[in-house]
């Protein structure tokens, strides 16, 4: 079963910063948190991965509080092309998590308006 | 690098037919997995592999078989196709910490009549 909970949908406007939060209350010690973006008719695309505190790359930042029971994907200055479904995935199959570490939730449909 | 390559991209089958969806990666990734995605739904895990010779079931394994004879290839077999297996199938791979997918293929769109 998916170990994560996300809002079903979010709306924002071009140029705004968007924050999508994922809840994972039962995160295990060895679990990592990974976020993906998916456009219609395409496979998901890896955005960012982290374990604790903050991770930043060229497209996004990932904020993870000390208790690790949630995480927030931050997209700076979004554009229309950021309209997509965003998934967070939590787990580590190497630590006995098995398929739970590869089980996606329903994702967040982000809609960016002009 | 080609990444994760899935073939075919499209396929139409009749109920009861069998077929194999191919997945190959050229990144020497240990971990590979198969997902299906139905319209408006998220991804559901079918089978996964943590290395050559090792496979395990995911959330929806019934009606599907997998094998992992080499690191590169992870084919998915439909034993006797059913209309309920009409879906888009994605293969993914990873080498990294957590073994969570890093690269996905472009998908195979499968229709069962």
Boltz contact constraints between the chains, C-beta under 6 A:
constraints:
  - contact:
      token1: [A, 32]
      token2: [B, 97]
      max_distance: 6.0
  - contact:
      token1: [A, 32]
      token2: [B, 98]
      max_distance: 6.0
  - contact:
      token1: [A, 34]
      token2: [B, 100]
      max_distance: 6.0
  - contact:
      token1: [A, 43]
      token2: [B, 90]
      max_distance: 6.0
  - contact:
      token1: [A, 43]
      token2: [B, 104]
      max_distance: 6.0
  - contact:
      token1: [A, 43]
      token2: [B, 105]
      max_distance: 6.0
  - contact:
      token1: [A, 43]
      token2: [B, 106]
      max_distance: 6.0
  - contact:
      token1: [A, 43]
      token2: [B, 107]
      max_distance: 6.0
  - contact:
      token1: [A, 44]
      token2: [B, 104]
      max_distance: 6.0
  - contact:
      token1: [A, 46]
      token2: [B, 102]
      max_distance: 6.0
  - contact:
      token1: [A, 89]
      token2: [B, 100]
      max_distance: 6.0
  - contact:
      token1: [A, 92]
      token2: [B, 98]
      max_distance: 6.0
  - contact:
      token1: [A, 93]
      token2: [B, 99]
      max_distance: 6.0
  - contact:
      token1: [A, 94]
      token2: [B, 99]
      max_distance: 6.0
  - contact:
      token1: [A, 99]
      token2: [B, 45]
      max_distance: 6.0
  - contact:
      token1: [A, 99]
      token2: [B, 58]
      max_distance: 6.0
  - contact:
      token1: [A, 102]
      token2: [B, 33]
      max_distance: 6.0
  - contact:
      token1: [A, 102]
      token2: [B, 45]
      max_distance: 6.0
  - contact:
      token1: [A, 102]
      token2: [B, 48]
      max_distance: 6.0
  - contact:
      token1: [A, 103]
      token2: [B, 45]
      max_distance: 6.0
  - contact:
      token1: [A, 103]
      token2: [B, 59]
      max_distance: 6.0
  - contact:
      token1: [A, 104]
      token2: [B, 42]
      max_distance: 6.0
  - contact:
      token1: [A, 104]
      token2: [B, 43]
      max_distance: 6.0
  - contact:
      token1: [A, 106]
      token2: [B, 42]
      max_distance: 6.0
  - contact:
      token1: [A, 107]
      token2: [B, 42]
      max_distance: 6.0
